[in-house]
Amino acid sequence: MRIFDADRQEWVGHEQERRIAELHDRDAVRQGKAMRGVVTVLAVCGLAFGGWALGWKDEPEPTGYLMPVEQPEASPEDAPSPSASGGPPDGYETVQDAFGYRLALPDEGWTRSTADAVYGPDIVNYRNFDGSRRLQVYKVQEPSGYESLQVWLDQPKRRLPDGFDRLDLTRAAVGGRPSARLDYLADSLKDEPDIGPWYVIDQRFESVDGELYALAVYGADADGRSDEEALMETALAWFCPPEEICPEPAD
């Protein structure tokens, strides 16, 4: 997983560094438990020896108070099973955004930028090398994702993208939580390259923290819509809000 450092405006850290840190913490815990076990064994031996010295001097010397316990040999079936999840799909990588979002993005060297938001943290945009594909994430103010999309659709037509063509508006649960999705086409988008008609998926949903978020995917309609569908599906599966610990999705 790469981590975006907002102060230096660059990606830092590696998955291996995180694993090393986790192994270090785990070993420290194991060492602490081992030391406590040694102290306990010494204390038991001391009590046993004291009892023998005080009350059992005439008895035969005991052969031992702590008998070794035979441990069964480990079999291959006893070994921990590998995780069912091998990480994000091929061609994707997980990133930890500066605002705390966990995301999964194509590993093609996407860049990050932000824009002012009317609610919550800044809007975050990730774009591919030529700006022809974009993933956007932000926090939603309205009571539900469906209401939020309705508010957006009900704004004056002049504020909608040029050539706006609504394709579909649906309600659909994401991870068992309420969600709504809007699909549309646009001839052009403000401050975006001229690539012909844009295909946009705008998904607004409740996440594990009970808060509402939006993920929007943008791409050229000319090359089909499967790449935008795949980007949205992966983004939803791997999204985790700030200050939450989310398991990796199963395959």
N, C-alpha and C positions, 0 to 999 in steps of 0.2 A: 504494500500500500504506500502510495506517495502522500506526503503531507504538504499543503500549501502554507508557506510562511508569509502572512500578510505584511509583516514589517519589512521583510526583504523582497517581497513580491517575486518569490521563486519557489519551486518545489524542493523540498528537503526531505531527508529520511528515506529509509527503505524498509520493505517488509522484513528483511533479514535482521535489521537493527531492532525492530519491534520484537521479533521472536527471541533475539538474544537477551533483551531486557526482561522478557517474560520468563525465560529460563533461569536468569539470574535470580529473579524474585522467588521462583519456585524452589531453587536450590537452597536459598537462604531459609525458607520455611522448613524444608526437609532437614537441614542441619540443626535448626532449633529443636525440632522434634526428636532428632537422634540424641542430642545432648541431654534433653529431659529424660529420655529413656535410660541413658547411662546413669544419670543421677539416681533414678528410681531403683535400678538394679543394685547399685552400690548401697543404697539405704536398706534394701531388703537383706542383702548379705550381712550388713553390719548388725541388724537386729537379730538375725539368726545366730550369728557368732556370739553375740552378747548373751542370748538365752542359753546357749550351750555352755558357756563359760561359767555362768552363775548357778544354773540348776541341774545341769546334766553332766557334771564332771565325771561321774562313775560309769556313765553309759558308754558303749563302744562309740568310737569316733564315727560320725555319720559319713557315709560315702559321698554325700552331696545333697544340698537342699534345692538346687535349681537344676532340674534334669533337662538336658537338651531335647528339644522337640523336633522330630523328624519332619522336614518340609517336603511336600510332594514336589516332584520334578515338574517344572513348567512345561506344558505342551504347547504346540503351535496354536491350539484353540484358545489357550488362556491369554495369548498376547492381545494387547489392545487393538481393536479394529480401527483401520484408518477412517478418517472423517468421510462421511458420505458426500460432503461438498468439497470439490476441488478448486474452489474459487470461482470468479466470474467466467462467463463463456469465453471461448477462444476469441482473441482479438480485443478483449476488454481488460481493464484494470480498475481496481478500487482506488479512490482518492478520498482524503479527508479534507474537506473544504475549510477555509479560514473561519467561516461562520459556524462550523461544527457539523455540517451535513456530511454523512457518508454517501458517496455516489459511486457508480460504476460507469466508466467512460471508455470509448474506443482508445486503444493505446497507440494512436497515430500522432501524438504530440499536440493535443488540443490546448488552446490558450484560454485563460480566465480573465473576465472583466466584470465590473459591477455598474449598476445604474441606480439612481435614486428610487426609493419606493415610498408610497403613501402610507404604508403600514409595515411594521416590523423591520428586520434588517434589510440592507440593500438587495436589490434583485441581482442574482448571480447568473452570468452567461458564460457558457463554455462553447467555443467554436473550433471547427477543424481548421486545417492550414489555410484554406482559401475562403473561409467564411460561408461556404455553401451548405453547411449543416450546423445546427445549433441546439444546445440543450439549456433550458432556462429553469431556474428554481427560485421560488419566493414564498413568502407566507401570505395566507389568505385571511382577509378581515371579516367577510360575511359569515353568517351562521352555518352555512353548508356549501359544499362545492357546487351543487346545482344552482343555488341562489346566486353564488358568485358569478357563474357563467351567464346567468340570466341578466344580471346587472350589466355585465360587459356587452352583451348583445343588445340591450335596450338603450345604450348610449346613442347620441346622434350619429346618423350614418356617416357624416363627414369625418368622424373620428375613427371609424373603422378603417382597416387597411384598404388600399386601392384595389378595386376588383374583387372585393370580398364576396365569397360564395360559400354559404353554409352548407355543409354536407350532412352532418348528423349531430344530434345532441342526445346523449343517453345517460341513464343512471346505471351504475354498475359497482358492486362492492369490490374493494381491493383489500385482500387479507381479512375479509369479514367485516370491513369497516366501510361506511358510506363514501361514495365517490361519484363523480360525474365527469363525462368526457365530451369535448366538442372537437369535431373534425371540420376543417374548412380549407378553402383555397384562397390565395391572394395573388394578384398580379405582381405586386411589389410590396416590400416592407421597408419602413423608414430606417435609413442608415445601414441597410443590408445590400449586398451585391445584386446586380441585375442578372438573374439566372433563369428568367422565365417564371411561370407560375410556381408559387410556393405551396407545398402541402404542409399543413400544421395540425398537430395533435395537442390539445390543451386538456390536461387531466388535473382535476382539483379534488383533493381527498383528505380524509382524516387519517393521521398517522398514529403510531403507538403511544405517543404522549398526549393524545386527545386533541392536538392542535391541527389546524387545517393548512395544507400546503398545496402548491401548484408545481407541476412539472410540465413543461411545454417543449415539444420537439419540432424543429423546422428543417425542411429539406426540399430539394427540387422535385417537383411532381413529374418531370419528364422522364426520370430514370426509374419510375415505379415507386410504390409506397411501402414495400417490404422492409427497406432499410430504416425508415422512420418507425415502423411498427416494432422492429427488433430493438431499436434504441430506446423506445418508450417502455417496452416490456422489461428490458434489463434495468432501466433506471428505476422503475417502480419496485422491482424485486429487491434491489440492493439499497434503496433509499433508507436512511436512518436519520431521524432528527437530532438536533443538538442535545447533548447531555443525556443521551439514551444509549443503552447497550443492546444492540440488535444481533441476533444470531445470523450467520450466513444462511441464505436460502438454500434449501436442499435442491439437488438436481431434479 
